[in-house]
């Protein structure tokens, strides 16, 4: 006989080679049973068998001989709960007959409680007696039959009771052409038997993964945008609500823009756009789970004009956004947003300072979440060098040395958000350095002249020396032509007015430069000073591609 391709797949939830009890399940195996080819195309059905023996329905005939040497040895029977189960007892041909009163029967349920049973005459069939009982419990029932007070030598009959109404099917919903779908079947309370699953009368293949405990996942992939019917039977009986119908939508390209919600402030609304191309309608589900559970998400718009998912974080920490369209995860999700709160950054330090005396401030961002901390100190509108020293656990010490007797403004921002207490204004008074003070520019470009201005009311030009250190090089600056050997040097100190001197030099390397200022060979207060040098020509922009309006471009 020719075997066709209409496949049925069996999965056995019983332990290999052994029967299992009605209230337990085991690992599974897969078998393929082929049917003869017919003319209605491919057919696929899945069977999950959780008994090692399957038998037809009652009544079951049991041939016995009078006396303890009687027969029995019957295979376990599968019978439904709340339906009368029937056994027929008769003598084998040529054996001595027995009367109804000589037939005894005891039925024991899995809970060890007795089940009422009765023996009936069959007038039309002399010598044949019918045993009937109606089981209520799921599980193995033992049927003890005795003839004239002697039990059957082969032991009790075994009835495996099942209940198809206890099977639960969950995670049903819509599907998309070409994408794998799944639903769950829970047969843990239904007893032993065979679970049959077919989609579109076997036209659509499905695959079953047993997860244990009588539960399984069913996977399938629709190929057409039409409703798909799922029939589920247990021992030939339809389970509750079967057949089930999946509505299958055409494949659509769905994308979500999360570029604006990587860092989000607590208490402010965050939003991301979901774009569905070629949509004829579908179901969008967006959930956000924060450090203390799920938070509400508001969906606005439609698939044509664009969908917007918005939410407001209430606590600092990671927020996981999960999005599904027609029960399928949208690429790029789950996505973790990081909520922060700049109001939880604390800045402490003094409000008074002196020229040449280092100042320290403490910045504590331990409770503020993830983000970028920016700290600047400015005097007379120009930023001055600062040093930031990490102390661990998002705590920092900021230090700088004032060089002028004027107000110094400290600004601290967290993710571009100014923190409480800023700007912090420090009043700087004259120090003990005879009124010497230095003015420095902000960061300066490479290979461009830079200048330091020294204010000293009592110094003369030949008493001033400036050493510039950068990239392991030292440039000595004195009065022009007044080097140690009388030769010219690359930088020079010149008078710029009464008590004002200017040291000019050209930096040759990128990075931080140290400027040592000495008067009469002694460093002035706050020396050395620091100056940063940059090179904008060293920046390279790569991988610039063509862009599309409304879509992110990365380079």
C-alpha positions as CSV (number, residue, x, y, z in Angstrom):
1,X,0.0,0.0,0.0
2,X,1.3,3.4,-0.9
3,X,1.8,5.8,2.1
4,X,0.8,9.4,1.6
5,X,2.1,12.5,3.3
6,X,-0.9,13.2,5.5
7,X,1.0,13.0,8.8
8,X,-0.2,12.5,12.3
9,X,2.3,13.0,15.2
10,X,1.9,11.2,18.5
11,X,3.4,12.3,21.8
12,X,3.4,9.8,24.7
13,X,3.3,11.3,28.2
14,X,3.8,7.9,29.8
15,X,7.1,6.5,31.0
16,X,8.6,4.2,28.4
17,X,7.4,0.6,28.9
18,X,5.3,1.4,32.0
19,X,1.9,2.6,32.8
20,X,1.5,5.7,34.8
21,X,-1.1,6.7,37.3
22,X,-4.0,8.9,36.3
23,X,-2.8,11.9,38.4
24,X,0.8,12.0,37.1
25,X,2.6,12.5,33.8
26,X,6.0,11.7,32.4
27,X,8.4,12.7,29.7
28,X,7.3,12.2,26.1
29,X,8.5,10.8,22.8
30,X,7.4,11.4,19.2
31,X,6.1,9.0,16.7
32,X,4.9,9.5,13.2
33,X,1.8,7.5,12.0
34,X,1.1,7.7,8.2
35,X,-2.2,7.2,6.6
36,X,-3.0,6.2,3.0
37,X,-3.0,9.0,0.5
38,X,-6.4,10.7,-0.1
39,X,-7.4,13.5,-2.4
40,X,-7.9,16.4,0.1
41,X,-4.3,17.5,0.5
42,X,-1.9,17.3,3.4
43,X,-3.4,16.6,6.8
44,X,-1.6,17.0,10.2
45,X,-2.9,16.1,13.6
46,X,-1.0,15.8,16.9
47,X,-1.8,13.1,19.5
48,X,-0.6,13.3,23.0
49,X,-1.1,9.9,24.7
50,X,-0.7,9.7,28.4
51,X,-1.5,6.0,29.0
52,X,0.6,3.1,27.6
53,X,-2.5,1.2,26.5
54,X,-5.6,2.5,24.7
55,X,-8.7,0.3,24.5
56,X,-12.1,0.7,22.8
57,X,-15.2,1.8,24.9
58,X,-17.4,-0.3,27.1
59,X,-19.0,-2.8,27.4
60,X,-15.9,-5.0,27.9
61,X,-16.3,-8.7,27.9
62,X,-14.4,-10.8,30.4
63,X,-14.5,-14.5,29.9
64,X,-13.8,-16.5,33.1
65,X,-14.0,-20.0,34.4
66,X,-15.8,-20.9,37.6
67,X,-13.4,-21.1,40.5
68,X,-10.1,-19.4,41.4
69,X,-8.4,-20.5,38.2
70,X,-10.6,-18.2,36.2
71,X,-9.3,-15.8,33.5
72,X,-8.8,-12.0,33.7
73,X,-5.5,-10.4,32.8
74,X,-7.4,-7.7,30.9
75,X,-5.6,-4.6,29.6
76,X,-6.4,-1.3,31.4
77,X,-9.5,0.4,30.0
78,X,-10.1,4.1,29.4
79,X,-13.5,5.3,30.6
80,X,-14.9,8.8,30.9
81,X,-16.0,10.2,34.3
82,X,-19.7,10.5,35.2
83,X,-20.6,7.9,32.4
84,X,-21.6,4.4,33.4
85,X,-18.8,1.8,32.8
86,X,-19.9,-1.7,31.9
87,X,-18.1,-5.0,32.2
88,X,-19.6,-8.3,31.0
89,X,-18.7,-11.5,32.8
90,X,-19.3,-14.9,31.2
91,X,-17.9,-18.4,31.4
92,X,-15.6,-19.7,28.7
93,X,-17.1,-22.3,26.3
94,X,-17.3,-25.8,27.9
95,X,-16.8,-24.4,31.4
96,X,-19.3,-24.9,34.3
97,X,-21.9,-22.1,34.5
98,X,-22.5,-20.0,37.6
99,X,-25.4,-17.9,38.9
100,X,-25.8,-14.2,39.4
101,X,-25.6,-14.5,43.1
102,X,-22.2,-16.1,42.7
103,X,-20.8,-13.0,41.0
104,X,-19.3,-10.4,43.4
105,X,-17.8,-7.1,42.5
106,X,-15.9,-4.4,44.4
107,X,-14.8,-1.1,42.8
108,X,-12.2,1.1,44.5
109,X,-11.5,4.7,43.5
110,X,-8.1,6.4,43.5
111,X,-9.0,7.9,46.9
112,X,-9.6,4.3,48.2
113,X,-13.3,5.0,48.6
114,X,-15.7,2.3,47.3
115,X,-17.7,3.0,44.2
116,X,-21.3,1.6,44.1
117,X,-21.6,-1.2,41.5
118,X,-24.3,-3.7,40.5
119,X,-24.6,-7.0,38.7
120,X,-27.4,-7.4,36.1
121,X,-28.8,-10.4,34.4
122,X,-29.0,-10.5,30.6
123,X,-32.0,-12.8,29.9
124,X,-31.3,-12.8,26.2
125,X,-27.8,-14.1,26.9
126,X,-27.9,-16.9,29.5
127,X,-24.7,-17.2,31.5
128,X,-23.6,-13.6,30.8
129,X,-23.8,-11.0,33.6
130,X,-23.2,-7.2,33.3
131,X,-21.3,-5.2,36.0
132,X,-22.0,-1.5,36.0
133,X,-20.6,1.5,38.0
134,X,-20.4,5.2,37.4
135,X,-17.0,6.7,38.4
136,X,-16.7,10.3,39.6
137,X,-13.0,10.6,40.3
138,X,-10.3,10.9,37.7
139,X,-7.7,8.2,38.0
140,X,-7.1,4.4,38.3
141,X,-10.1,2.4,39.5
142,X,-9.6,-1.3,40.6
143,X,-12.5,-3.6,39.8
144,X,-12.3,-6.8,41.9
145,X,-14.5,-9.6,40.5
146,X,-15.1,-12.9,42.4
147,X,-17.0,-16.1,41.4
148,X,-18.4,-18.0,44.2
149,X,-16.3,-16.1,46.7
150,X,-13.0,-16.7,44.8
151,X,-11.3,-13.7,43.2
152,X,-10.0,-13.9,39.6
153,X,-6.5,-15.4,39.7
154,X,-5.1,-12.7,37.3
155,X,-6.0,-9.9,39.7
156,X,-8.4,-7.0,39.5
157,X,-9.5,-5.3,36.3
158,X,-8.1,-1.8,35.8
159,X,-10.2,1.1,34.7
160,X,-8.5,4.4,33.8
161,X,-11.0,7.3,34.3
162,X,-10.5,10.6,32.5
163,X,-12.4,13.9,32.3
164,X,-12.1,15.9,29.1
165,X,-13.9,18.8,30.6
166,X,-10.9,19.5,32.9
167,X,-8.6,20.4,30.0
168,X,-7.7,24.1,29.8
169,X,-6.5,25.8,26.6
170,X,-5.0,29.3,27.1
171,X,-3.0,32.0,25.3
172,X,-5.4,32.0,22.3
173,X,-5.4,35.1,20.1
174,X,-4.6,36.5,16.7
175,X,-1.8,35.4,14.5
176,X,0.3,36.7,11.6
177,X,1.1,35.0,8.3
178,X,4.5,33.4,8.3
179,X,5.2,34.0,12.0
180,X,5.2,31.2,14.6
181,X,2.2,31.1,16.9
182,X,1.7,29.2,20.1
183,X,-1.0,28.3,22.7
184,X,-1.0,26.3,25.9
185,X,-2.8,23.1,26.7
186,X,-3.1,22.0,30.3
187,X,-4.3,18.3,30.7
188,X,-2.8,17.9,34.2
189,X,-6.1,17.3,35.9
190,X,-7.8,15.3,33.1
191,X,-6.4,11.9,33.7
192,X,-4.7,9.5,31.2
193,X,-5.5,9.3,27.5
194,X,-4.8,10.7,24.1
195,X,-5.0,14.4,23.2
196,X,-5.6,15.1,19.5
197,X,-4.9,18.5,18.1
198,X,-5.6,19.4,14.5
199,X,-5.6,22.8,12.7
200,X,-7.8,23.3,9.7
201,X,-8.7,19.6,9.7
202,X,-5.1,18.6,9.6
203,X,-4.1,21.0,6.7
204,X,-1.7,23.0,8.9
205,X,1.2,21.2,10.7
206,X,1.7,21.8,14.4
207,X,4.5,20.8,16.8
208,X,4.0,20.0,20.5
209,X,6.5,20.6,23.3
210,X,5.7,18.9,26.6
211,X,6.7,21.1,29.5
212,X,5.9,18.7,32.2
213,X,3.1,18.1,34.6
214,X,0.6,17.2,31.9
215,X,1.1,20.6,30.2
216,X,2.3,21.4,26.7
217,X,3.0,24.2,24.2
218,X,1.6,23.9,20.7
219,X,3.5,25.7,17.9
220,X,2.2,26.3,14.4
221,X,2.8,28.8,11.6
222,X,-0.1,30.0,9.4
223,X,0.6,30.5,5.7
224,X,-2.6,32.3,4.6
225,X,-4.5,35.3,6.0
226,X,-7.7,33.3,6.7
227,X,-9.4,32.2,10.0
228,X,-7.8,29.0,11.2
229,X,-9.8,26.4,13.1
230,X,-8.2,24.4,15.9
231,X,-9.9,21.2,17.0
232,X,-8.8,19.6,20.3
233,X,-10.1,16.2,21.5
234,X,-9.2,14.1,24.5
235,X,-9.9,10.4,24.0
236,X,-12.1,11.3,21.1
237,X,-14.1,13.9,23.1
238,X,-14.0,17.6,22.2
239,X,-12.5,19.7,25.0
240,X,-14.4,22.7,26.4
241,X,-14.9,25.5,23.8
242,X,-13.4,23.4,21.0
243,X,-13.1,24.2,18.1
244,X,-11.1,27.4,18.6
245,X,-10.7,30.0,15.9
246,X,-7.5,32.0,15.2
247,X,-7.9,35.2,13.1
248,X,-4.8,35.4,10.9
249,X,-3.6,38.8,9.6
250,X,-1.3,39.5,6.7
251,X,2.3,40.0,7.6
252,X,3.1,43.7,8.4
253,X,6.3,45.5,9.1
254,X,6.1,46.9,12.6
255,X,8.8,49.1,14.2
256,X,9.2,51.1,17.4
257,X,11.3,54.1,18.0
258,X,12.9,54.0,21.4
259,X,15.7,56.5,20.8
260,X,14.0,59.2,22.9
261,X,13.4,57.1,26.0
262,X,16.8,55.7,26.8
263,X,17.2,58.2,29.7
264,X,13.9,59.5,31.0
265,X,13.3,61.9,33.9
266,X,11.0,60.8,36.8
267,X,7.7,62.6,36.8
268,X,7.7,63.5,33.2
269,X,5.9,61.8,30.3
270,X,8.0,59.6,28.1
271,X,6.7,58.6,24.7
272,X,7.7,56.3,21.8
273,X,6.2,55.9,18.3
274,X,5.1,52.6,16.8
275,X,4.9,52.5,13.0
276,X,2.9,49.8,11.2
277,X,3.4,49.6,7.4
278,X,0.7,48.3,5.2
279,X,-1.7,47.7,8.2
280,X,-5.3,46.7,7.8
281,X,-5.9,46.8,11.5
282,X,-4.4,44.8,14.4
283,X,-3.9,44.7,18.2
284,X,-1.1,46.6,19.8
285,X,-0.1,45.8,23.4
286,X,2.5,47.8,25.3
287,X,3.5,47.2,28.9
288,X,6.1,48.9,31.1
289,X,7.4,47.4,34.3
290,X,9.3,49.6,36.7
291,X,11.3,48.9,39.8
292,X,8.0,48.6,41.8
293,X,5.8,46.9,39.3
294,X,3.8,47.8,36.2
295,X,2.9,51.4,35.4
296,X,0.0,52.6,33.2
297,X,0.7,53.0,29.5
298,X,-1.5,55.2,27.3
299,X,-1.9,54.4,23.6
300,X,-3.0,57.1,21.2
301,X,-3.3,57.4,17.4
302,X,-4.0,54.6,14.9
303,X,-2.1,52.3,12.6
304,X,-2.4,54.7,9.7
305,X,-1.4,58.0,11.2
306,X,1.0,56.4,13.7
307,X,0.6,55.0,17.2
308,X,2.1,56.7,20.3
309,X,2.7,54.8,23.6
310,X,3.3,57.1,26.6
311,X,3.9,56.6,30.3
312,X,5.2,58.5,33.3
313,X,7.9,56.9,35.4
314,X,7.5,57.4,39.2
315,X,10.6,55.9,40.5
316,X,14.4,55.9,39.7
317,X,15.7,52.8,38.1
318,X,15.3,50.5,35.0
319,X,11.9,50.4,33.3
320,X,11.3,47.5,30.9
321,X,9.1,48.2,27.9
322,X,7.5,45.2,26.1
323,X,5.5,45.6,22.9
324,X,3.4,43.1,20.9
325,X,1.5,43.5,17.7
326,X,-1.1,40.8,17.1
327,X,0.5,38.8,19.9
328,X,3.9,38.9,18.2
329,X,6.9,40.8,19.9
330,X,7.9,43.9,18.0
331,X,11.6,43.9,17.1
332,X,13.7,45.9,19.5
333,X,11.6,44.9,22.6
334,X,11.9,44.3,25.4
335,X,13.7,47.6,25.8
336,X,15.1,48.9,29.1
337,X,14.6,52.6,29.8
338,X,16.6,54.3,32.6
339,X,14.6,56.7,34.8
340,X,16.6,59.3,36.7
341,X,15.8,62.2,39.1
342,X,18.2,65.2,39.1
343,X,16.5,66.5,42.2
344,X,18.2,63.7,44.1
345,X,21.7,65.0,43.4
346,X,23.2,66.8,46.4
347,X,26.0,69.4,46.2
348,X,27.7,70.5,49.4
349,X,30.7,72.8,50.1
350,X,31.8,76.2,51.5
351,X,30.6,79.5,50.2
352,X,33.9,81.4,51.0
353,X,37.4,80.9,49.5
354,X,40.7,82.7,49.1
355,X,43.0,83.1,46.1
356,X,45.5,80.3,45.8
357,X,43.7,78.1,48.4
358,X,42.2,74.9,46.9
359,X,38.4,74.6,47.2
360,X,36.6,71.2,47.5
361,X,32.9,70.5,46.9
362,X,31.1,67.2,47.4
363,X,28.6,65.9,44.8
364,X,26.4,62.9,45.7
365,X,24.4,61.4,42.9
366,X,23.9,57.9,44.4
367,X,20.1,58.1,44.5
368,X,19.6,59.9,41.2
369,X,19.9,56.9,38.8
370,X,22.0,56.6,35.7
371,X,23.2,59.5,33.6
372,X,25.8,62.1,32.8
373,X,27.1,64.5,35.5
374,X,28.5,67.8,34.3
375,X,30.4,70.2,36.6
376,X,31.8,73.6,35.6
377,X,33.4,76.4,37.6
378,X,33.5,79.9,36.0
379,X,35.2,83.2,37.1
380,X,34.4,86.4,35.2
381,X,32.5,84.4,32.6
382,X,35.4,82.0,31.8
383,X,35.6,78.4,32.8
384,X,38.5,77.5,35.0
385,X,40.2,74.1,35.4
386,X,38.6,71.6,37.8
387,X,39.5,68.2,39.0
388,X,36.9,65.5,39.6
389,X,37.8,62.7,42.0
390,X,35.4,59.6,42.0
391,X,34.7,58.4,45.5
392,X,32.7,55.4,44.5
393,X,28.9,54.7,44.4
394,X,28.2,57.8,42.2
395,X,29.8,60.2,44.7
396,X,32.5,62.7,43.7
397,X,34.8,65.3,45.1
398,X,35.4,68.4,42.9
399,X,38.4,70.6,43.5
400,X,39.7,73.8,42.0
401,X,42.1,76.7,43.0
402,X,40.8,80.2,42.6
403,X,43.3,82.6,40.9
404,X,41.2,85.8,41.1
405,X,39.5,87.6,43.9
406,X,36.0,87.5,42.4
407,X,32.8,85.5,42.6
408,X,33.2,81.9,41.3
409,X,30.1,80.3,39.9
410,X,29.7,76.5,40.2
411,X,27.1,74.7,38.0
412,X,26.3,71.0,38.3
413,X,23.9,69.4,35.9
414,X,22.6,65.8,35.6
415,X,21.5,64.7,32.2
416,X,21.4,68.4,31.2
417,X,19.1,69.1,34.1
418,X,20.4,71.6,36.7
419,X,20.5,70.1,40.2
420,X,19.0,71.8,43.3
421,X,21.2,74.5,44.8
422,X,22.9,75.5,41.6
423,X,24.3,77.7,40.5
424,X,26.4,77.9,43.7
425,X,28.3,81.2,44.0
426,X,31.6,81.2,46.0
427,X,33.0,84.6,47.1
428,X,36.8,84.5,46.7
429,X,39.0,87.0,48.6
430,X,42.6,88.0,48.2
431,X,45.1,85.4,49.6
432,X,48.5,85.9,51.1
433,X,50.4,86.1,47.9
434,X,51.0,89.8,47.7
435,X,48.0,90.4,45.4
436,X,49.3,88.1,42.7
437,X,46.6,86.6,40.5
438,X,46.5,84.8,37.2
439,X,43.8,84.8,34.4
440,X,43.7,81.8,32.1
441,X,41.6,81.3,29.0
442,X,39.3,78.3,28.6
443,X,40.4,75.3,26.5
444,X,42.6,76.4,23.6
445,X,43.1,75.0,20.1
446,X,46.3,73.1,19.1
447,X,49.0,75.1,17.2
448,X,47.2,78.4,18.0
449,X,48.8,81.1,20.3
450,X,47.6,81.0,23.9
451,X,48.2,83.5,26.6
452,X,48.3,83.7,30.4
453,X,47.9,87.0,32.2
454,X,49.6,87.7,35.5
455,X,48.5,90.6,37.8
456,X,51.3,91.4,40.3
457,X,51.6,95.0,41.6
458,X,55.2,94.7,42.8
459,X,57.0,92.4,40.4
460,X,59.1,93.5,37.5
461,X,59.4,91.8,34.1
462,X,62.8,90.2,34.7
463,X,61.5,88.6,37.9
464,X,58.7,86.6,36.2
465,X,59.2,83.1,34.9
466,X,56.5,80.8,33.3
467,X,57.1,77.1,32.6
468,X,54.6,75.3,30.4
469,X,54.5,71.5,30.6
470,X,52.6,69.4,28.1
471,X,53.1,66.0,26.4
472,X,56.4,65.6,28.4
473,X,57.7,68.9,27.0
474,X,58.7,72.0,29.0
475,X,58.6,75.5,27.5
476,X,60.4,78.2,29.6
477,X,59.0,81.7,29.2
478,X,60.9,84.8,30.3
479,X,61.3,88.3,29.0
480,X,61.9,88.1,25.2
481,X,65.5,87.3,24.5
482,X,66.1,86.7,28.2
483,X,66.6,82.9,28.2
484,X,69.2,81.2,30.4
485,X,71.7,81.5,27.6
486,X,70.4,84.8,26.2
487,X,68.9,83.1,23.2
488,X,65.3,83.5,22.1
489,X,62.6,80.9,23.3
490,X,59.3,79.7,21.6
491,X,57.2,81.6,24.1
492,X,57.7,84.9,25.8
493,X,56.6,87.0,28.8
494,X,55.9,90.6,28.1
495,X,54.6,93.6,30.0
496,X,50.9,94.4,29.2
497,X,50.5,97.4,31.5
498,X,51.4,98.5,35.0
499,X,51.6,95.4,37.2
500,X,50.2,93.3,34.3
501,X,52.2,90.7,32.4
502,X,51.3,88.3,29.6
503,X,53.0,84.9,28.8
504,X,52.3,83.7,25.3
505,X,53.0,80.2,23.9
506,X,51.9,77.8,21.2
507,X,50.8,74.4,22.4
508,X,52.1,71.5,20.3
509,X,50.2,68.6,21.8
510,X,46.6,67.8,22.8
511,X,45.8,67.3,26.5
512,X,46.2,69.1,29.8
513,X,49.1,71.5,30.2
514,X,50.6,72.6,33.5
515,X,51.6,76.3,33.8
516,X,54.1,77.0,36.6
517,X,54.3,80.8,37.4
518,X,57.2,82.0,39.5
519,X,58.2,85.4,40.8
520,X,61.8,85.7,42.0
521,X,62.1,81.9,41.5
522,X,59.2,81.3,43.9
523,X,55.8,79.9,42.8
524,X,52.9,82.3,43.4
525,X,49.8,81.0,45.2
526,X,47.7,78.5,43.3
527,X,50.6,77.6,40.9
528,X,50.7,75.4,38.9
529,X,47.7,76.2,36.8
530,X,46.1,73.9,34.3
531,X,45.0,74.5,30.7
532,X,43.4,72.0,28.3
533,X,44.4,71.9,24.6
534,X,42.1,70.4,21.9
535,X,42.4,69.6,18.2
536,X,39.1,69.8,16.4
537,X,40.7,68.5,13.2
538,X,41.3,65.1,14.9
539,X,37.5,64.4,14.9
540,X,36.4,62.0,12.2
541,X,32.8,61.4,11.2
542,X,32.3,58.0,9.5
543,X,29.6,55.8,8.1
544,X,27.3,58.6,7.1
545,X,24.5,57.1,5.0
546,X,21.4,58.4,3.3
547,X,18.4,58.9,5.6
548,X,14.7,58.8,5.4
549,X,12.4,61.4,6.8
550,X,11.0,60.4,10.2
551,X,13.5,57.5,10.7
552,X,16.7,57.6,12.8
553,X,20.0,57.8,11.1
554,X,23.1,56.4,12.9
555,X,26.7,57.4,12.1
